[in-house]
């Protein structure tokens, strides 16, 4: 019997392990968001070393990079909020199904 292998080799990371429940697209978004601060830092450092800190264009570029990162975070927060709402609906439906199953089981046990 062969054992199924996870798509992700990050099973030791609790966030990724939890996010994996929601699918690879969600995990990819999480990984992108985790890497974003480092990417912005590297971009700004590269621009600073090429042009110097006193360059107005660098400050403008840094502000644009940070606004882009901020917009990505806002968008992801909205996605997460929507996902939470969907999960809450699914959880409520599952709870109702479990209640109905318990009632049927109780009825069958009493009737036998």
C-alpha positions as a Markdown table, in Angstrom:
| # | Residue | x | y | z |
|---|---|---|---|---|
| 1 | Unk | 0.0 | 0.0 | 0.0 |
| 2 | Unk | 1.5 | 3.4 | -1.0 |
| 3 | Unk | 1.1 | 6.3 | 1.3 |
| 4 | Unk | -0.1 | 9.7 | -0.1 |
| 5 | Unk | 2.5 | 12.4 | 0.0 |
| 6 | Unk | 1.7 | 16.0 | 0.9 |
| 7 | Unk | 2.1 | 18.6 | -1.8 |
| 8 | Unk | 3.9 | 20.7 | 0.7 |
| 9 | Unk | 7.2 | 19.9 | 2.4 |
| 10 | Unk | 6.5 | 22.5 | 5.1 |
| 11 | Unk | 4.4 | 20.2 | 7.3 |
| 12 | Unk | 6.4 | 21.2 | 10.4 |
| 13 | Unk | 5.2 | 24.8 | 10.1 |
| 14 | Unk | 1.9 | 25.1 | 12.1 |
| 15 | Unk | 0.6 | 27.9 | 9.9 |
| 16 | Unk | 1.2 | 26.0 | 6.7 |
| 17 | Unk | -0.2 | 22.8 | 8.2 |
| 18 | Unk | -3.4 | 24.7 | 9.0 |
| 19 | Unk | -3.5 | 26.6 | 5.8 |
| 20 | Unk | -3.0 | 23.3 | 3.8 |
| 21 | Unk | -6.5 | 22.4 | 4.9 |
| 22 | Unk | -7.8 | 25.3 | 2.8 |
| 23 | Unk | -5.9 | 24.3 | -0.4 |
| 24 | Unk | -2.7 | 25.1 | -2.2 |
| 25 | Unk | -3.8 | 28.5 | -3.5 |
| 26 | Unk | -4.3 | 29.7 | 0.1 |
| 27 | Unk | -0.9 | 28.3 | 1.1 |
| 28 | Unk | 0.7 | 30.1 | -1.8 |
| 29 | Unk | -0.9 | 33.4 | -0.7 |
| 30 | Unk | 0.4 | 32.9 | 2.8 |
| 31 | Unk | 3.9 | 32.1 | 1.6 |
| 32 | Unk | 3.8 | 35.2 | -0.6 |
| 33 | Unk | 2.7 | 37.4 | 2.3 |
| 34 | Unk | 5.4 | 35.9 | 4.5 |
| 35 | Unk | 8.1 | 36.7 | 2.0 |
| 36 | Unk | 6.8 | 40.2 | 1.2 |
| 37 | Unk | 8.6 | 42.1 | 4.0 |
| 38 | Unk | 11.9 | 40.5 | 3.1 |
| 39 | Unk | 11.4 | 41.3 | -0.6 |
| 40 | Unk | 10.6 | 45.0 | 0.1 |
| 41 | Unk | 13.6 | 45.2 | 2.4 |
| 42 | Unk | 15.9 | 43.7 | -0.3 |
| 43 | Unk | 14.4 | 46.0 | -3.0 |
| 44 | Unk | 15.0 | 49.1 | -0.9 |
| 45 | Unk | 18.5 | 48.0 | 0.1 |
| 46 | Unk | 19.4 | 47.4 | -3.5 |
| 47 | Unk | 18.0 | 50.8 | -4.6 |
| 48 | Unk | 19.7 | 52.5 | -1.7 |
| 49 | Unk | 23.1 | 51.0 | -2.6 |
| 50 | Unk | 22.6 | 52.0 | -6.2 |
| 51 | Unk | 21.4 | 55.6 | -5.7 |
| 52 | Unk | 22.1 | 56.6 | -2.1 |
| 53 | Unk | 19.7 | 57.4 | 0.7 |
| 54 | Unk | 19.4 | 61.1 | -0.2 |
| 55 | Unk | 17.9 | 60.5 | -3.6 |
| 56 | Unk | 14.2 | 61.6 | -3.7 |
| 57 | Unk | 13.4 | 58.9 | -6.2 |
| 58 | Unk | 14.4 | 56.3 | -3.7 |
| 59 | Unk | 12.0 | 57.6 | -1.1 |
| 60 | Unk | 9.3 | 57.8 | -3.8 |
| 61 | Unk | 10.1 | 54.2 | -4.8 |
| 62 | Unk | 10.1 | 53.0 | -1.2 |
| 63 | Unk | 6.7 | 54.6 | -0.6 |
| 64 | Unk | 5.3 | 53.0 | -3.7 |
| 65 | Unk | 6.6 | 49.6 | -2.7 |
| 66 | Unk | 5.2 | 50.0 | 0.8 |
| 67 | Unk | 1.8 | 51.1 | -0.6 |
| 68 | Unk | 1.8 | 48.1 | -2.9 |
| 69 | Unk | 2.6 | 45.8 | 0.0 |
| 70 | Unk | -0.1 | 47.5 | 2.1 |
| 71 | Unk | -2.7 | 47.0 | -0.7 |
| 72 | Unk | -1.8 | 43.3 | -0.9 |
| 73 | Unk | -2.2 | 42.9 | 2.8 |
| 74 | Unk | -5.6 | 44.6 | 2.8 |
| 75 | Unk | -6.7 | 42.4 | -0.1 |
| 76 | Unk | -5.5 | 39.3 | 1.7 |
| 77 | Unk | -7.3 | 40.4 | 4.9 |
| 78 | Unk | -10.5 | 40.7 | 2.9 |
| 79 | Unk | -10.0 | 37.2 | 1.4 |
| 80 | Unk | -9.4 | 35.8 | 4.9 |
| 81 | Unk | -12.5 | 37.5 | 6.3 |
| 82 | Unk | -14.5 | 36.0 | 3.4 |
| 83 | Unk | -13.0 | 32.6 | 3.9 |
| 84 | Unk | -13.8 | 32.8 | 7.6 |
| 85 | Unk | -17.4 | 33.6 | 6.9 |
| 86 | Unk | -17.7 | 30.7 | 4.5 |
| 87 | Unk | -16.1 | 28.4 | 7.0 |
| 88 | Unk | -18.5 | 29.6 | 9.7 |
| 89 | Unk | -21.4 | 28.8 | 7.5 |
| 90 | Unk | -20.0 | 25.4 | 6.7 |
| 91 | Unk | -19.4 | 24.7 | 10.4 |
| 92 | Unk | -23.0 | 25.7 | 11.2 |
| 93 | Unk | -24.2 | 23.3 | 8.5 |
| 94 | Unk | -22.0 | 20.5 | 9.9 |
| 95 | Unk | -23.3 | 21.1 | 13.4 |
| 96 | Unk | -26.9 | 20.9 | 12.2 |
| 97 | Unk | -26.1 | 17.7 | 10.3 |
| 98 | Unk | -24.5 | 16.2 | 13.4 |
| 99 | Unk | -27.5 | 17.1 | 15.5 |
| 100 | Unk | -29.8 | 15.5 | 12.9 |
| 101 | Unk | -27.7 | 12.4 | 12.8 |
| 102 | Unk | -27.7 | 12.1 | 16.6 |
| 103 | Unk | -31.5 | 12.5 | 16.7 |
| 104 | Unk | -31.9 | 9.7 | 14.0 |
| 105 | Unk | -29.4 | 7.5 | 15.9 |
| 106 | Unk | -31.3 | 8.0 | 19.2 |
| 107 | Unk | -34.6 | 7.3 | 17.5 |
| 108 | Unk | -33.2 | 4.0 | 16.0 |
| 109 | Unk | -31.8 | 2.9 | 19.3 |
| 110 | Unk | -35.1 | 3.6 | 21.1 |
| 111 | Unk | -37.1 | 1.7 | 18.4 |
| 112 | Unk | -34.9 | -1.4 | 18.4 |
